[in-house]
């Protein structure tokens, strides 16, 4: 199995072509390392948490919208201008902090104890998936990768359909709702989001193997943050 075939991810930010092409355009200079990507992941997460705490204490619907739109724009720009990642990654983390903090504040007023449960479960899943990856209890094979990518794509498609239906006052049945079916769907989505963490960890190693440029550490860390935010928000939903 070729390196190019192995080097793929369900994360829209961390794809095989992303690292392969970035490695092709450089021949000298510092290259990406797993340690560097991990350190930057901690920095971005810390920034997100700080902003989220402030946003939680000062909830504002406008800031949530600004954060969501701004974060999406920063992510898209970074995908086309990866060498801007050292600047765009912190910007994305800060904007997502506005979203996470604001949404958390909304749910906290409606469901007692949900914030603590969501935070602890997100951290627990992150650590569990990291343990499973590092010990190779779960190996990121081509078959597993393809399954996660297809499941992630299907979820994304359902989200888009639900968004379109929302303009007409409708929703996809059972999506983020109560009852056994709704809870089952929510658990499935949380499971897929968790599995995406395995692909993100694998991308860190692949980036180092490919000799990707140093700025890809920031890009990789931003990709991991995308998954973490998705995972946290899915756990936060009452249907989960």
ZAMARGU-4260 file (C-alpha; in steps of 0.2 Angstrom, whole numbers, plus 5000, padded with zeros to 4 digits):
<rodrens>
0) 5000/5000/5000 | 5008/5016/4995 | 5011/5031/5006 | 4999/5042/4995 | 4985/5029/4998
5) 4988/5029/5016 | 4989/5047/5018 | 4971/5052/5019 | 4958/5059/5032 | 4939/5061/5034
10) 4943/5078/5041 | 4940/5091/5027 | 4956/5101/5033 | 4968/5086/5034 | 4967/5077/5018
15) 4980/5067/5009 | 4983/5080/4995 | 4985/5094/5008 | 5001/5086/5015 | 5008/5079/4999
20) 5007/5095/4989 | 5014/5105/5003 | 5029/5094/5004 | 5031/5095/4986 | 5033/5113/4986
25) 5048/5114/4998 | 5065/5106/4997 | 5074/5116/5011 | 5070/5123/5028 | 5062/5117/5044
30) 5049/5103/5042 | 5034/5098/5052 | 5035/5087/5067 | 5022/5078/5078 | 5029/5086/5093
35) 5027/5103/5085 | 5009/5100/5079 | 5004/5093/5097 | 5011/5109/5105 | 5002/5120/5093
40) 4986/5110/5096 | 4987/5114/5115 | 4990/5132/5111 | 4975/5133/5100 | 4964/5124/5112
45) 4970/5135/5126 | 4965/5150/5116 | 4948/5143/5112 | 4945/5139/5130 | 4949/5157/5136
50) 4938/5165/5123 | 4924/5152/5126 | 4924/5156/5145 | 4923/5175/5141 | 4909/5171/5128
55) 4900/5160/5141 | 4900/5174/5154 | 4894/5187/5141 | 4883/5177/5129 | 4877/5186/5114
60) 4869/5179/5098 | 4877/5191/5087 | 4894/5185/5093 | 4889/5167/5090 | 4885/5171/5072
65) 4900/5182/5069 | 4911/5168/5076 | 4903/5154/5066 | 4904/5164/5049 | 4921/5171/5053
70) 4928/5154/5058 | 4921/5146/5043 | 4929/5159/5032 | 4946/5158/5041 | 4945/5139/5038
75) 4941/5140/5020 | 4955/5153/5017 | 4968/5142/5026 | 4963/5128/5015 | 4969/5138/5000
80) 4982/5148/5009 | 4990/5135/5020 | 5006/5146/5023 | 4995/5159/5032 | 4990/5145/5045
85) 5001/5153/5058 | 4990/5168/5058 | 4973/5160/5053 | 4974/5145/5065 | 4974/5157/5081
90) 4960/5168/5073 | 4950/5152/5070 | 4952/5146/5087 | 4947/5163/5094 | 4931/5164/5083
95) 4926/5146/5087 | 4928/5151/5106 | 4914/5164/5103 | 4903/5150/5096 | 4907/5137/5109
100) 4905/5148/5124 | 4889/5156/5117 | 4881/5140/5113 | 4886/5132/5129 | 4878/5147/5139
105) 4862/5144/5130 | 4861/5125/5134 | 4868/5128/5152 | 4852/5139/5156 | 4841/5125/5150
110) 4849/5109/5156 | 4857/5108/5173 | 4874/5100/5173 | 4876/5098/5154 | 4891/5108/5152
115) 4902/5098/5165 | 4896/5082/5157 | 4900/5088/5139 | 4917/5095/5144 | 4922/5079/5153
120) 4916/5067/5140 | 4925/5077/5126 | 4941/5076/5136 | 4938/5058/5140 | 4935/5053/5122
125) 4950/5063/5116 | 4961/5054/5129 | 4954/5037/5125 | 4956/5039/5106 | 4974/5045/5108
130) 4977/5030/5119 | 4969/5018/5107 | 4979/5026/5093 | 4996/5026/5101 | 4995/5008/5108
135) 4989/5003/5090 | 4974/4994/5098 | 4964/5002/5084 | 4975/5003/5068 | 4971/5016/5055
140) 4970/5005/5040 | 4963/5009/5023 | 4947/5000/5027 | 4944/5009/5043 | 4949/5026/5035
145) 4937/5023/5021 | 4923/5019/5033 | 4925/5034/5043 | 4926/5046/5028 | 4910/5039/5021
150) 4901/5040/5037 | 4907/5058/5040 | 4902/5063/5022 | 4885/5055/5025 | 4883/5065/5041
155) 4888/5081/5032 | 4875/5078/5019 | 4862/5076/5032 | 4867/5092/5040 | 4865/5101/5023
160) 4848/5094/5020 | 4843/5099/5037 | 4849/5116/5035 | 4839/5118/5018 | 4824/5111/5026
165) 4826/5123/5041 | 4822/5137/5029 | 4805/5130/5026 | 4802/5126/5045 | 4806/5108/5044
170) 4819/5096/5050 | 4827/5079/5046 | 4816/5067/5057 | 4825/5061/5073 | 4840/5072/5071
175) 4845/5080/5087 | 4829/5075/5095 | 4824/5065/5111 | 4818/5047/5111 | 4827/5031/5107
180) 4829/5034/5089 | 4835/5052/5091 | 4848/5047/5105 | 4854/5032/5094 | 4857/5044/5080
185) 4866/5057/5091 | 4877/5043/5098 | 4882/5037/5081 | 4887/5055/5076 | 4897/5057/5092
190) 4905/5040/5088 | 4910/5045/5070 | 4917/5062/5077 | 4927/5052/5089 | 4934/5041/5076
195) 4939/5056/5066 | 4952/5060/5080 | 4961/5044/5075 | 4963/5050/5057 | 4969/5067/5064
200) 4982/5059/5075 | 4987/5049/5060 | 4989/5065/5049 | 5001/5072/5062 | 5013/5057/5059
205) 5010/5057/5040 | 5015/5075/5039 | 5031/5072/5048 | 5035/5057/5037 | 5031/5068/5021
210) 5042/5082/5027 | 5029/5095/5026 | 5034/5113/5029 | 5034/5120/5047 | 5018/5130/5045
215) 5008/5114/5042 | 5010/5111/5061 | 4997/5126/5063 | 4987/5119/5049 | 4986/5102/5057
220) 4982/5108/5074 | 4968/5118/5067 | 4961/5102/5058 | 4961/5093/5075 | 4952/5108/5083
225) 4939/5107/5070 | 4936/5089/5075 | 4936/5093/5094 | 4923/5107/5092 | 4912/5096/5082
230) 4913/5082/5095 | 4910/5094/5109 | 4895/5102/5101 | 4887/5085/5097 | 4889/5079/5115
235) 4882/5096/5121 | 4866/5093/5112 | 4852/5087/5123 | 4848/5073/5110 | 4865/5066/5114
</rodrens>
